[in-house]
Structure formats: structure tokens, C-alpha cells
Amino acid sequence: MRTVDLNADVGEYSGTDGRAVERALLGLVTSAHVACGGHAGDETSMRATVEVAVAQDVRVGAHPSYPDKAGFGRRVMAMPMDQLTGSLREQISALAEVAAACDTTVRSIKAHGALYAEVARGGDAYAALLGAIRSCCGPDAVLVLPAGAPAVRLAWDAGVPVLEEGFCDRAYTAAGTLAARDQPGAVYDDPVQASAQAVGLARDGTVTAAGGTILRRHVDTLCLHGDTPGVVALAAAVRDGLERAGIGIAAPPLRA
């Protein structure tokens, strides 16, 4: 049976209602990437999120970003590489401490927002994140990257385990990148649409991009954004669609 990981980006809410959404979402996914202070999150939110993840048997990962709470990490920041590496190290280490207190560990690292796109290109941002991972994570920590991104090959060549990621709730451009959030239709609110895209990516690695272009990507994990409106309904529909298609849903096996 084809099996795929279903992950969510979480830990980005501070209010009661938002936390309730994330608790429900964590009941539907197999991995969670937790905001750790760059674009959102603090020790209190990290602990609350990790506790729920552990209770739901959800794999915990870190979701670091540019240190940009004002822009929610969705703006590229010009930073010296050593400063960016230091910021990312602080973020990942903060979550690792919380995870240890909750009797778990940080199993994966996935950059957020603008940093995610920059890391995917394989330049200085990628090198900064890799440096941070090597300094504060074990050798089995997995780097999550966009499926087919240039950084995937670089990471494999460097001996870093990788999960290639596809998106359930975002539109793709013909070039294979995510459509800008300010473009109409870039963020899905239709559970049927999200489910169909998830099934296509998981089953045969295909997704229909802008202009009807069919992209082919190997996908290990599928993402849902915790701040997408109606994300719990989207996640439920994605799970149902995958199960109906005969696709198993499980966190990736841990390396020996």
C-alpha cells in the first residue's frame, strides 16, 4: 500500500479559538511542525502544542523562520548568514527543550514562509538552516523541502535525510512553486479541491498547476497550513479522500 505522511504547520495561534482549531487539526494529521519563535510562538504556545501532539501520537517537528513576527515570516530578510544561522539555532533549540520536557524529540525541520522558499533554492538560506540543524539536532533529524526543489539533491548529497513535500491547500504555478498568497485562488477553501489535489500527489505524484499544466513530483509528506480558513474540514476531507483511494496515512518510519 502506498503510504504518505500528513503534516500540519501549527503553534501559530495565541487565542483560545485558534488553539481549539489546532487541537482538532492535530487529531487528523500524523506530523506537526511547530512555530518556535521566529514568525510566531513562544515557550507557552510551544508547550501547549507539543503536549497535544504527544497525546495524539503525532510526530513533532520544528517550524523556524526568519525572525519576523511583524511580517509573519512571509518577507525575505537580508541577514548575514551567521546571524540567520544563530537565529534558527535558537528557535530549533527552544522547541527541542520543550519537546524533551514533554518526553519527545524534534524529528523534522521545515522552514516557514519566505525562508522555506529561499531554503528550497539551495543558497545561503539553505546553508544557514543546515548549519543550525547540524549544531542542535541529531543525525536522524529530517529536513522537509518542497518536492523537486534544488535543495533536495544538495541535502541528499550531504547525507541529510529529506522528506519531499506537496501541498493540499495551495495552488501551484506552472513553474512548480506555490502561487503567491495574494493571487486569487492561491489558498484553497474547498475541501473537495484539497482532497483531490492530495490524492493526485500521493497516488501518482501529479498536480494540476496554473494554466492546466500537469506537474509530476515525488511526494513523501502532504501539508496543511494551520492558519488556512476551514483547515479542519480540509484535513478531514483529505484523510477521507486518501483512505478511499487506498492510500495509507502514517508518519515516516524512524531511521535506525
Backbone as CSV, one residue per row, in Angstrom:
resi,resn,N_x,N_y,N_z,CA_x,CA_y,CA_z,C_x,C_y,C_z
1,MET,0.852,-1.203,0.000,0.000,0.000,0.000,0.883,1.247,0.000
2,ARG,0.554,2.190,-0.836,1.226,3.490,-0.817,0.854,4.193,0.482
3,THR,1.862,4.728,1.174,1.637,5.424,2.442,2.239,6.816,2.357
4,VAL,1.544,7.792,2.930,2.018,9.167,2.913,1.836,9.784,4.299
5,ASP,2.747,10.649,4.652,2.643,11.428,5.885,1.719,12.613,5.637
6,LEU,0.935,12.981,6.627,0.080,14.158,6.550,0.519,15.097,7.659
7,ASN,1.070,16.250,7.276,1.611,17.159,8.283,0.871,18.489,8.301
8,ALA,0.971,19.179,9.428,0.355,20.497,9.580,1.356,21.452,10.210
9,ASP,1.306,22.705,9.786,2.090,23.769,10.411,1.230,24.378,11.510
10,VAL,1.698,24.326,12.748,0.867,24.700,13.892,1.675,25.526,14.898
11,GLY,1.013,25.828,16.028,1.648,26.616,17.071,1.692,28.096,16.758
12,GLU,0.817,28.525,15.857,0.840,29.922,15.399,-0.272,30.767,16.009
13,TYR,-1.105,30.164,16.859,-2.217,30.887,17.476,-1.925,31.177,18.940
14,SER,-2.480,32.271,19.422,-2.383,32.592,20.851,-3.747,32.592,21.532
15,GLY,-4.821,32.761,20.771,-6.158,32.829,21.348,-6.780,31.470,21.573
16,THR,-7.806,31.439,22.395,-8.492,30.190,22.725,-9.103,29.538,21.493
17,ASP,-9.753,30.327,20.650,-10.402,29.756,19.469,-9.378,29.137,18.519
18,GLY,-8.272,29.838,18.305,-7.247,29.316,17.423,-6.627,28.041,17.963
19,ARG,-6.407,28.002,19.260,-5.848,26.789,19.868,-6.804,25.611,19.703
20,ALA,-8.104,25.881,19.789,-9.096,24.817,19.613,-9.033,24.262,18.194
21,VAL,-8.851,25.139,17.208,-8.707,24.696,15.817,-7.488,23.789,15.689
22,GLU,-6.386,24.206,16.285,-5.178,23.403,16.171,-5.312,22.060,16.891
23,ARG,-5.995,22.030,18.017,-6.208,20.749,18.698,-6.989,19.789,17.808
24,ALA,-8.022,20.312,17.157,-8.807,19.460,16.251,-7.964,19.011,15.063
25,LEU,-7.151,19.904,14.535,-6.297,19.572,13.396,-5.280,18.494,13.769
26,LEU,-4.733,18.578,14.962,-3.739,17.595,15.392,-4.345,16.203,15.565
27,GLY,-5.651,16.125,15.671,-6.304,14.831,15.710,-6.453,14.181,14.348
28,LEU,-6.050,14.904,13.286,-6.247,14.409,11.919,-4.947,14.195,11.147
29,VAL,-3.823,14.655,11.683,-2.552,14.571,10.972,-1.613,13.596,11.669
30,THR,-0.484,13.319,11.036,0.487,12.387,11.607,1.796,13.069,12.006
31,SER,2.029,14.275,11.510,3.211,15.047,11.888,2.811,16.506,12.039
32,ALA,3.526,17.216,12.907,3.226,18.635,13.133,4.520,19.419,13.201
33,HIS,4.577,20.529,12.464,5.722,21.429,12.534,5.307,22.662,13.336
34,VAL,5.987,22.846,14.452,5.563,23.792,15.478,6.363,25.089,15.379
35,ALA,5.651,26.205,15.258,6.294,27.522,15.238,7.098,27.702,16.521
36,CYS,8.329,28.169,16.382,9.219,28.196,17.546,9.861,29.556,17.781
37,GLY,9.100,30.614,17.505,9.512,31.940,17.938,9.947,32.903,16.863
38,GLY,10.176,32.447,15.647,10.615,33.348,14.589,9.483,34.187,14.045
39,HIS,8.452,33.540,13.494,7.295,34.258,12.966,6.125,34.223,13.934
40,ALA,6.121,33.246,14.829,5.051,33.074,15.811,5.550,32.103,16.868
41,GLY,4.841,32.082,17.995,5.139,31.096,19.022,6.067,31.599,20.104
42,ASP,5.870,31.046,21.301,6.741,31.273,22.447,6.740,29.993,23.271
43,GLU,7.402,30.014,24.410,7.505,28.783,25.199,6.132,28.245,25.585
44,THR,5.208,29.145,25.930,3.872,28.711,26.336,3.135,28.026,25.194
45,SER,3.156,28.645,24.017,2.441,28.055,22.875,3.108,26.773,22.416
46,MET,4.433,26.750,22.439,5.136,25.533,22.034,4.773,24.369,22.950
47,ARG,4.779,24.619,24.250,4.469,23.535,25.183,3.035,23.053,24.999
48,ALA,2.095,23.997,24.867,0.699,23.605,24.687,0.524,22.768,23.430
49,THR,1.190,23.156,22.357,1.063,22.434,21.089,1.717,21.067,21.158
50,VAL,2.913,21.011,21.710,3.626,19.736,21.790,2.882,18.755,22.697
51,GLU,2.322,19.244,23.787,1.564,18.357,24.680,0.398,17.701,23.944
52,VAL,-0.311,18.489,23.141,-1.429,17.921,22.373,-0.910,16.935,21.336
53,ALA,0.177,17.293,20.667,0.750,16.390,19.654,1.139,15.045,20.276
54,VAL,1.798,15.084,21.413,2.217,13.850,22.074,0.998,13.022,22.476
55,ALA,-0.023,13.689,22.994,-1.238,12.970,23.399,-1.931,12.322,22.211
56,GLN,-1.791,12.919,21.023,-2.426,12.395,19.817,-1.495,11.469,19.021
57,ASP,-0.306,11.209,19.566,0.692,10.365,18.882,1.091,10.955,17.534
58,VAL,1.266,12.266,17.520,1.672,12.996,16.322,3.161,13.318,16.416
59,ARG,3.899,13.062,15.359,5.335,13.322,15.308,5.582,14.830,15.370
60,VAL,6.574,15.256,16.167,6.851,16.678,16.377,8.039,17.126,15.535
61,GLY,7.860,18.245,14.836,8.932,18.864,14.073,8.992,20.353,14.359
62,ALA,10.088,20.980,13.961,10.286,22.414,14.172,9.922,23.197,12.915
63,HIS,9.400,24.403,13.127,8.976,25.260,12.025,9.603,26.649,12.196
64,PRO,10.926,26.730,12.004,11.612,28.012,12.181,11.426,28.924,10.969
65,SER,11.747,30.186,11.165,11.565,31.169,10.090,12.553,32.304,10.260
66,TYR,12.497,33.225,9.309,13.168,34.490,9.551,12.604,35.085,10.845
67,PRO,13.423,35.777,11.649,12.911,36.395,12.875,12.071,37.626,12.534
68,ASP,10.810,37.406,12.213,9.964,38.451,11.621,8.513,38.256,12.033
69,LYS,8.227,38.493,13.315,6.843,38.339,13.768,5.926,39.382,13.136
70,ALA,6.448,40.572,12.882,5.607,41.623,12.297,5.107,41.227,10.913
71,GLY,5.935,40.541,10.152,5.541,40.116,8.807,5.152,38.663,8.733
72,PHE,4.997,38.009,9.882,4.629,36.606,9.985,5.573,35.714,9.166
73,GLY,6.816,36.144,9.066,7.812,35.331,8.385,7.613,35.200,6.891
74,ARG,6.790,36.041,6.313,6.496,35.916,4.884,7.209,36.975,4.042
75,ARG,8.248,37.591,4.636,9.079,38.532,3.904,10.524,38.042,3.942
76,VAL,11.210,38.113,2.806,12.625,37.760,2.787,13.399,38.824,3.546
77,MET,14.293,38.391,4.440,15.109,39.323,5.215,16.568,39.183,4.809
78,ALA,17.213,40.314,4.564,18.641,40.305,4.259,19.402,40.243,5.574
79,MET,19.991,39.076,5.854,20.720,38.878,7.106,22.046,38.209,6.808
80,PRO,23.111,38.600,7.512,24.362,37.837,7.390,24.103,36.376,7.749
81,MET,24.776,35.470,7.069,24.471,34.062,7.246,24.695,33.602,8.679
82,ASP,25.719,34.148,9.355,25.960,33.710,10.730,24.836,34.157,11.661
83,GLN,24.261,35.339,11.385,23.136,35.797,12.206,21.894,34.955,11.955
84,LEU,21.645,34.627,10.702,20.490,33.781,10.396,20.672,32.400,11.007
85,THR,21.860,31.834,10.872,22.122,30.528,11.475,21.884,30.574,12.977
86,GLY,22.358,31.636,13.635,22.177,31.771,15.075,20.719,31.860,15.466
87,SER,19.938,32.622,14.700,18.510,32.733,14.982,17.813,31.389,14.824
88,LEU,18.124,30.682,13.757,17.498,29.377,13.520,17.907,28.370,14.590
89,ARG,19.163,28.438,15.003,19.624,27.543,16.072,18.837,27.816,17.360
90,GLU,18.643,29.076,17.686,17.893,29.423,18.896,16.453,28.910,18.823
91,GLN,15.835,29.071,17.649,14.450,28.630,17.504,14.317,27.112,17.646
92,ILE,15.166,26.386,16.942,15.089,24.919,16.976,15.430,24.402,18.368
93,SER,16.429,25.000,18.998,16.824,24.572,20.334,15.720,24.825,21.351
94,ALA,15.013,25.949,21.192,13.915,26.254,22.116,12.835,25.187,22.032
95,LEU,12.496,24.778,20.815,11.481,23.721,20.677,12.031,22.393,21.184
96,ALA,13.305,22.120,20.937,13.892,20.862,21.401,13.814,20.752,22.921
97,GLU,14.028,21.859,23.624,13.932,21.849,25.086,12.502,21.561,25.530
98,VAL,11.542,22.183,24.875,10.142,21.940,25.201,9.786,20.488,24.910
99,ALA,10.230,19.983,23.749,9.929,18.599,23.388,10.496,17.631,24.418
100,ALA,11.719,17.871,24.850,12.330,16.995,25.848,11.528,16.989,27.141
101,ALA,11.026,18.157,27.537,10.207,18.244,28.749,8.894,17.491,28.596
102,CYS,8.473,17.267,27.359,7.237,16.525,27.076,7.524,15.084,26.662
103,ASP,8.749,14.625,26.909,9.155,13.245,26.634,9.083,12.883,25.153
104,THR,9.472,13.833,24.304,9.584,13.534,22.879,10.787,14.280,22.326
105,THR,11.007,14.189,21.027,12.135,14.862,20.391,11.671,15.522,19.092
106,VAL,12.486,16.451,18.615,12.235,17.090,17.324,12.736,16.157,16.232
107,ARG,11.815,15.645,15.427,12.154,14.645,14.417,12.390,15.237,13.034
108,SER,11.837,16.422,12.772,11.979,17.021,11.442,12.056,18.525,11.569
109,ILE,12.576,19.155,10.533,12.691,20.613,10.493,12.187,21.080,9.144
110,LYS,11.261,22.018,9.197,10.691,22.583,7.977,10.625,24.099,8.131
111,ALA,11.315,24.810,7.272,11.296,26.272,7.333,9.905,26.803,6.991
112,HIS,9.638,28.012,7.444,8.336,28.645,7.245,8.427,29.785,6.236
113,GLY,7.345,29.958,5.481,7.145,31.167,4.697,8.255,31.486,3.716
114,ALA,8.734,32.733,3.794,9.761,33.185,2.859,11.039,32.375,2.995
115,LEU,11.357,31.963,4.210,12.566,31.167,4.400,12.444,29.806,3.714
116,TYR,11.263,29.219,3.749,11.027,27.924,3.085,11.369,28.033,1.600
117,ALA,10.895,29.098,0.964,11.165,29.286,-0.462,12.639,29.536,-0.725
118,GLU,13.293,30.299,0.155,14.719,30.577,-0.033,15.559,29.322,0.197
119,VAL,15.234,28.556,1.226,15.962,27.318,1.501,15.862,26.371,0.305
120,ALA,14.689,26.308,-0.305,14.464,25.395,-1.426,15.421,25.655,-2.580
121,ARG,15.867,26.885,-2.734,16.756,27.227,-3.847,18.185,26.719,-3.632
122,GLY,18.534,26.442,-2.391,19.836,25.844,-2.122,20.973,26.821,-1.933
123,GLY,20.684,28.088,-1.656,21.733,29.084,-1.468,22.103,29.280,-0.003
124,ASP,22.352,30.545,0.361,22.800,30.846,1.721,21.762,30.469,2.779
125,ALA,20.494,30.655,2.478,19.457,30.319,3.459,19.469,28.820,3.747
126,TYR,19.654,28.015,2.714,19.766,26.571,2.896,20.973,26.240,3.769
127,ALA,22.109,26.870,3.474,23.328,26.604,4.244,23.142,27.014,5.703
128,ALA,22.445,28.131,5.940,22.212,28.583,7.305,21.344,27.593,8.076
129,LEU,20.287,27.115,7.433,19.410,26.153,8.107,20.144,24.839,8.351
130,LEU,20.912,24.386,7.381,21.664,23.149,7.548,22.660,23.279,8.701
131,GLY,23.291,24.429,8.808,24.217,24.653,9.914,23.516,24.605,11.258
132,ALA,22.336,25.190,11.327,21.576,25.174,12.570,21.151,23.759,12.937
133,ILE,20.713,23.001,11.959,20.284,21.616,12.210,21.451,20.790,12.724
134,ARG,22.602,20.936,12.105,23.752,20.132,12.498,24.242,20.477,13.900
135,SER,24.013,21.721,14.327,24.522,22.122,15.631,23.587,21.772,16.782
136,CYS,22.309,21.523,16.488,21.384,21.302,17.609,20.440,20.129,17.415
137,CYS,20.648,19.318,16.385,19.792,18.145,16.169,20.663,16.909,15.966
138,GLY,20.093,15.767,16.199,20.795,14.519,15.956,20.876,14.212,14.476
139,PRO,21.654,13.197,14.102,21.860,12.871,12.686,20.608,12.340,11.997
140,ASP,19.608,11.951,12.777,18.391,11.406,12.177,17.332,12.473,11.918
141,ALA,17.603,13.720,12.284,16.632,14.790,12.042,16.433,14.962,10.535
142,VAL,15.190,15.033,10.123,14.834,15.059,8.701,14.537,16.491,8.259
143,LEU,15.041,16.875,7.115,14.769,18.190,6.540,13.612,18.064,5.556
144,VAL,12.585,18.872,5.747,11.421,18.864,4.858,11.591,19.969,3.822
145,LEU,11.504,19.584,2.549,11.725,20.517,1.441,10.627,20.353,0.394
146,PRO,10.394,21.395,-0.415,9.406,21.250,-1.492,9.824,20.150,-2.464
147,ALA,8.886,19.323,-2.854,9.187,18.230,-3.776,9.843,18.764,-5.042
148,GLY,10.977,18.180,-5.405,11.671,18.555,-6.631,12.536,19.793,-6.538
149,ALA,12.657,20.398,-5.356,13.447,21.621,-5.221,14.941,21.334,-5.384
150,PRO,15.728,22.321,-5.846,17.171,22.114,-5.988,17.846,21.663,-4.694
151,ALA,17.350,22.135,-3.546,17.974,21.786,-2.269,17.825,20.311,-1.929
152,VAL,16.882,19.616,-2.538,16.698,18.191,-2.238,17.966,17.424,-2.571
153,ARG,18.490,17.624,-3.763,19.709,16.918,-4.177,20.893,17.317,-3.312
154,LEU,20.995,18.597,-2.981,22.093,19.056,-2.132,22.056,18.368,-0.778
155,ALA,20.854,18.254,-0.207,20.719,17.634,1.108,21.081,16.153,1.056
156,TRP,20.566,15.450,0.049,20.904,14.029,-0.070,22.412,13.846,-0.235
157,ASP,23.029,14.687,-1.060,24.470,14.577,-1.278,25.264,14.840,0.007
158,ALA,24.674,15.667,0.896,25.330,15.983,2.171,25.006,14.953,3.247
159,GLY,24.237,13.931,2.897,23.893,12.902,3.866,22.774,13.284,4.809
160,VAL,22.000,14.305,4.451,20.891,14.752,5.296,19.603,14.088,4.812
161,PRO,18.903,13.358,5.678,17.640,12.749,5.248,16.609,13.811,4.910
162,VAL,15.835,13.564,3.864,14.887,14.545,3.339,13.502,13.925,3.188
163,LEU,12.481,14.721,3.465,11.119,14.404,3.063,10.701,15.443,2.028
164,GLU,10.224,14.975,0.879,9.762,15.897,-0.159,8.264,16.151,0.048
165,GLU,7.909,17.415,0.024,6.577,17.841,0.462,5.716,18.381,-0.680
166,GLY,4.434,18.014,-0.633,3.431,18.598,-1.506,2.370,19.271,-0.645
167,PHE,1.528,20.071,-1.270,0.565,20.884,-0.522,-0.869,20.569,-0.927
168,CYS,-1.685,20.367,0.086,-3.108,20.089,-0.132,-3.907,21.365,-0.356
169,ASP,-3.518,22.456,0.293,-4.368,23.637,0.386,-3.829,24.858,-0.343
170,ARG,-2.872,24.638,-1.272,-2.288,25.750,-2.010,-2.221,25.423,-3.495
171,ALA,-2.402,26.460,-4.321,-2.285,26.307,-5.770,-0.828,26.391,-6.190
172,TYR,-0.503,25.703,-7.284,0.852,25.690,-7.835,0.919,26.535,-9.102
173,THR,2.085,27.132,-9.335,2.349,27.781,-10.615,2.849,26.737,-11.599
174,ALA,2.884,27.094,-12.871,3.389,26.171,-13.889,4.866,25.854,-13.677
175,ALA,5.569,26.727,-12.958,6.989,26.501,-12.672,7.195,25.552,-11.498
176,GLY,6.106,25.178,-10.828,6.201,24.233,-9.730,6.311,24.837,-8.359
177,THR,6.275,26.173,-8.277,6.288,26.844,-6.978,4.855,27.103,-6.523
178,LEU,4.689,27.488,-5.268,3.356,27.825,-4.784,2.953,29.196,-5.300
179,ALA,1.700,29.320,-5.687,1.184,30.609,-6.132,1.225,31.607,-4.975
180,ALA,1.542,32.852,-5.271,1.595,33.888,-4.243,0.248,34.004,-3.535
181,ARG,0.292,34.174,-2.231,-0.929,34.188,-1.436,-1.899,35.301,-1.822
182,ASP,-1.384,36.377,-2.435,-2.279,37.479,-2.797,-2.966,37.262,-4.150
183,GLN,-2.691,36.113,-4.783,-3.342,35.814,-6.054,-4.665,35.089,-5.813
184,PRO,-5.703,35.407,-6.612,-6.992,34.719,-6.435,-6.839,33.207,-6.563
185,GLY,-7.430,32.474,-5.624,-7.397,31.022,-5.681,-6.113,30.389,-5.195
186,ALA,-5.194,31.184,-4.665,-3.907,30.632,-4.231,-4.046,29.741,-3.009
187,VAL,-5.012,30.069,-2.139,-5.267,29.286,-0.925,-6.634,28.642,-1.060
188,TYR,-6.690,27.330,-0.960,-7.950,26.611,-1.156,-8.837,26.695,0.091
189,ASP,-10.132,26.858,-0.158,-11.100,26.767,0.942,-12.139,25.682,0.671
190,ASP,-11.963,24.956,-0.426,-12.902,23.908,-0.826,-12.332,22.543,-0.435
191,PRO,-12.966,21.829,0.511,-12.452,20.522,0.918,-12.328,19.531,-0.239
192,VAL,-13.258,19.587,-1.193,-13.204,18.665,-2.335,-11.948,18.930,-3.162
193,GLN,-11.640,20.190,-3.388,-10.448,20.562,-4.157,-9.174,20.128,-3.438
194,ALA,-9.118,20.372,-2.140,-7.941,19.990,-1.366,-7.750,18.480,-1.361
195,SER,-8.848,17.751,-1.206,-8.782,16.294,-1.185,-8.303,15.746,-2.531
196,ALA,-8.841,16.270,-3.617,-8.455,15.798,-4.946,-6.969,16.051,-5.206
197,GLN,-6.481,17.219,-4.793,-5.066,17.520,-5.011,-4.191,16.590,-4.173
198,ALA,-4.590,16.338,-2.937,-3.825,15.451,-2.066,-3.744,14.042,-2.654
199,VAL,-4.868,13.542,-3.145,-4.900,12.190,-3.703,-4.008,12.101,-4.937
200,GLY,-4.082,13.101,-5.809,-3.245,13.089,-7.006,-1.763,13.086,-6.669
201,LEU,-1.373,13.916,-5.709,0.028,13.976,-5.321,0.489,12.675,-4.676
202,ALA,-0.356,12.111,-3.807,0.041,10.898,-3.093,0.022,9.663,-3.977
203,ARG,-0.941,9.597,-4.880,-1.126,8.386,-5.677,-0.106,8.270,-6.797
204,ASP,0.045,9.327,-7.586,0.966,9.229,-8.723,1.837,10.464,-8.913
205,GLY,1.880,11.333,-7.893,2.778,12.477,-7.949,2.387,13.546,-8.936
206,THR,1.099,13.662,-9.243,0.667,14.675,-10.197,-0.160,15.757,-9.519
207,VAL,-0.039,16.966,-10.041,-0.846,18.088,-9.586,-1.084,19.010,-10.777
208,THR,-2.302,19.522,-10.885,-2.626,20.450,-11.969,-2.312,21.866,-11.523
209,ALA,-1.402,22.509,-12.233,-0.950,23.854,-11.887,-1.657,24.888,-12.754
210,ALA,-1.249,26.141,-12.607,-1.834,27.244,-13.360,-1.765,26.963,-14.854
211,GLY,-2.860,27.307,-15.557,-2.908,27.108,-16.993,-3.121,25.678,-17.412
212,GLY,-3.417,24.799,-16.447,-3.652,23.396,-16.765,-2.399,22.549,-16.890
213,THR,-1.251,23.127,-16.584,-0.005,22.372,-16.637,-0.027,21.231,-15.626
214,ILE,0.340,20.040,-16.046,0.423,18.892,-15.148,1.858,18.750,-14.672
215,LEU,2.052,18.889,-13.371,3.365,18.718,-12.769,3.478,17.307,-12.207
216,ARG,4.691,16.784,-12.212,4.939,15.473,-11.607,6.003,15.629,-10.527
217,ARG,5.673,15.193,-9.349,6.554,15.327,-8.201,6.477,14.080,-7.330
218,HIS,7.617,13.602,-6.859,7.599,12.569,-5.824,7.279,13.253,-4.500
219,VAL,6.313,12.730,-3.763,5.878,13.354,-2.513,5.904,12.324,-1.382
220,ASP,6.578,12.689,-0.280,6.614,11.849,0.922,5.622,12.326,1.973
221,THR,5.351,13.621,1.987,4.503,14.208,3.014,3.637,15.293,2.392
222,LEU,2.414,15.399,2.884,1.451,16.395,2.406,1.181,17.396,3.514
223,CYS,1.136,18.677,3.154,0.993,19.735,4.155,-0.377,20.400,4.132
224,LEU,-0.853,20.687,5.333,-1.991,21.577,5.543,-1.534,22.708,6.461
225,HIS,-1.872,23.939,6.113,-1.483,25.086,6.926,-2.507,25.309,8.038
226,GLY,-2.020,25.405,9.269,-2.923,25.596,10.390,-3.714,26.878,10.348
227,ASP,-3.221,27.883,9.589,-3.939,29.165,9.528,-4.825,29.281,8.291
228,THR,-4.973,28.199,7.518,-5.887,28.228,6.381,-7.325,28.210,6.891
229,PRO,-8.181,29.114,6.440,-9.577,29.104,6.893,-10.241,27.750,6.618
230,GLY,-10.941,27.232,7.631,-11.624,25.953,7.468,-10.699,24.762,7.390
231,VAL,-9.497,24.866,7.982,-8.492,23.824,7.812,-8.919,22.476,8.383
232,VAL,-9.735,22.465,9.424,-10.147,21.180,9.997,-11.026,20.420,9.000
233,ALA,-11.929,21.120,8.335,-12.758,20.476,7.306,-11.898,20.020,6.141
234,LEU,-10.912,20.810,5.776,-9.996,20.406,4.696,-9.250,19.135,5.085
235,ALA,-8.734,19.094,6.307,-7.974,17.932,6.753,-8.836,16.682,6.786
236,ALA,-10.071,16.822,7.268,-10.969,15.666,7.311,-11.249,15.145,5.903
237,ALA,-11.445,16.066,4.962,-11.710,15.662,3.581,-10.485,15.004,2.950
238,VAL,-9.314,15.535,3.244,-8.077,14.948,2.717,-7.895,13.531,3.240
239,ARG,-8.067,13.350,4.530,-7.947,11.997,5.095,-8.943,11.042,4.443
240,ASP,-10.178,11.482,4.317,-11.203,10.629,3.723,-10.846,10.283,2.277
241,GLY,-10.384,11.282,1.522,-10.027,11.044,0.126,-8.873,10.073,-0.011
242,LEU,-7.849,10.233,0.824,-6.704,9.332,0.770,-7.113,7.903,1.122
243,GLU,-7.910,7.784,2.162,-8.337,6.442,2.585,-9.197,5.774,1.517
244,ARG,-10.086,6.535,0.906,-10.920,5.974,-0.161,-10.093,5.546,-1.370
245,ALA,-8.974,6.236,-1.577,-8.090,5.897,-2.700,-7.137,4.748,-2.354
246,GLY,-7.258,4.210,-1.141,-6.396,3.100,-0.740,-4.997,3.519,-0.367
247,ILE,-4.829,4.769,0.052,-3.521,5.306,0.426,-3.444,5.378,1.950
248,GLY,-2.441,4.741,2.526,-2.265,4.774,3.969,-1.748,6.121,4.432
249,ILE,-2.057,6.478,5.678,-1.626,7.744,6.259,-0.827,7.438,7.522
250,ALA,0.449,7.759,7.517,1.290,7.446,8.660,2.539,8.314,8.620
251,ALA,3.069,8.609,9.815,4.347,9.316,9.881,5.440,8.449,9.274
252,PRO,6.460,9.060,8.688,7.540,8.267,8.083,8.218,7.391,9.135
253,PRO,8.690,6.212,8.741,9.406,5.358,9.699,10.667,6.046,10.178
254,LEU,10.997,5.834,11.442,12.205,6.416,12.001,13.430,5.641,11.512
255,ARG,14.510,6.373,11.279,15.735,5.703,10.852,16.357,4.977,12.036
256,ALA,16.961,3.840,11.777,17.588,3.049,12.830,18.825,3.776,13.363
